[in-house]
Amino acid sequence: MNISYIGLGSNLSGSMSDPQHQLNRAVETIRQHANIHEFKLSSFYSTSPIGPQDQPDYVNAVARLKTTLQPLQLLDYLQEIEDQHQRKRELRWGARTLDLDILTYANFEIVSERLTIPHPRMGERAFVLVPLLELDGHFFSAQGKSAADLLANCADQGIVKL
C-alpha cells in the first residue's frame, strides 16, 4: 500500500450541484474504489482563483489515502471521475466543475508527459498546503521542505475555512 495525497477543487456547478456538493460526490466515488483504503479528508476551504480572475472562488480540500493502484492507474481513475462531473479542459487555470490532482504518491518522483509527482506547484499554493497541514502537521516535501515552511512563503490567496 502506498500513501497518496490528492488535491480537490471546484468552482463551477455541475448539472445539479454546487462546488462543495461536487467535491462531496467526488469523494464518495473515490472511496468506492476497491483499491483505495484509509481515506481521510481535510476541511473544505474557499479560495480566490489562480489565473483568470473573472471566475468564481474555488472550494478546495486535500485527501489522504492508501492505495495499491499504481500512479497512472490512480490518475486514470481520478480523470474518469472528473469526466463524470463534466470537466472541460479548455483554459489553463480556468473555471472547472472538478479538479483532482495527485499531489504526492509515496516517495515517488515522476516526470512524464501525463503526470508529474510531486505536483510541481503544490509548494506555492496555500489552498493545497493549509488542508495538507490539517491532515499531516509534519508533512515534508520530496525536497525535504516542511509544508509549514512552504506555506510561510506563500501568498494568502484568500483562503477561508468553510
C-alpha positions, -999 to 999 in steps of 0.1 A, spaced: 0 0 0 12 35 -9 1 68 7 -10 94 -18 -23 130 -12 -49 143 -37 -59 179 -42 -96 185 -48 -111 217 -62 -143 230 -78 -157 264 -87 -184 257 -111 -217 240 -105 -224 207 -124 -258 196 -136 -274 196 -101 -249 207 -75 -228 235 -61 -190 232 -59 -190 219 -23 -215 192 -33 -195 183 -63 -165 177 -41 -186 155 -17 -198 135 -47 -163 130 -60 -151 119 -25 -178 93 -23 -168 80 -57 -131 79 -48 -139 60 -16 -158 33 -36 -127 20 -54 -117 -14 -42 -80 -5 -41 -84 27 -21 -82 24 17 -79 46 48 -94 77 31 -92 109 51 -104 143 40 -95 178 52 -119 205 58 -132 225 28 -117 259 21 -128 288 -1 -100 304 -21 -96 330 -47 -89 317 -82 -53 314 -96 -51 325 -132 -81 343 -148 -98 363 -121 -132 365 -139 -143 333 -123 -159 322 -90 -139 314 -59 -129 278 -55 -138 252 -29 -106 232 -22 -96 203 1 -69 176 3 -74 139 8 -50 113 21 -54 77 10 -37 44 9 -38 25 -24 -25 -4 -43 -32 14 -76 -1 25 -94 3 63 -101 -10 62 -137 -39 39 -127 -48 64 -99 -45 93 -124 -68 74 -149 -94 68 -121 -93 105 -110 -97 117 -146 -126 94 -151 -143 110 -121 -136 145 -134 -152 134 -168 -183 122 -149 -185 157 -135 -184 173 -170 -148 186 -165 -137 206 -195 -100 211 -202 -102 242 -223 -84 270 -205 -54 265 -182 -63 276 -147 -98 283 -159 -131 276 -141 -139 239 -136 -166 216 -122 -140 194 -107 -102 192 -104 -85 162 -89 -47 163 -87 -22 138 -74 0 159 -51 22 130 -39 24 93 -42 46 76 -16 81 89 -22 79 86 -59 93 113 -82 78 110 -117 81 134 -146 63 123 -177 40 138 -203 9 128 -184 20 130 -148 45 149 -126 48 138 -89 52 156 -66 28 181 -81 51 209 -94 32 238 -79 19 224 -46 46 243 -26 33 276 -40 -4 271 -32 -19 279 2 -51 261 -9 -31 229 -10 -7 235 19 -33 246 45 -55 215 41 -24 193 38 -11 205 71 -45 199 86 -42 162 76 -5 159 85 11 186 106 46 171 99 44 168 62 77 172 43 81 175 5 103 153 -15 128 181 -14 129 179 24 110 211 30 82 212 55 47 221 44 47 247 72 79 264 58 64 263 22 32 279 35 51 306 52 64 317 18 30 315 0 7 344 -6 -25 342 14 -46 335 -17 -78 345 1 -81 311 19 -110 308 43 -121 276 61 -157 267 53 
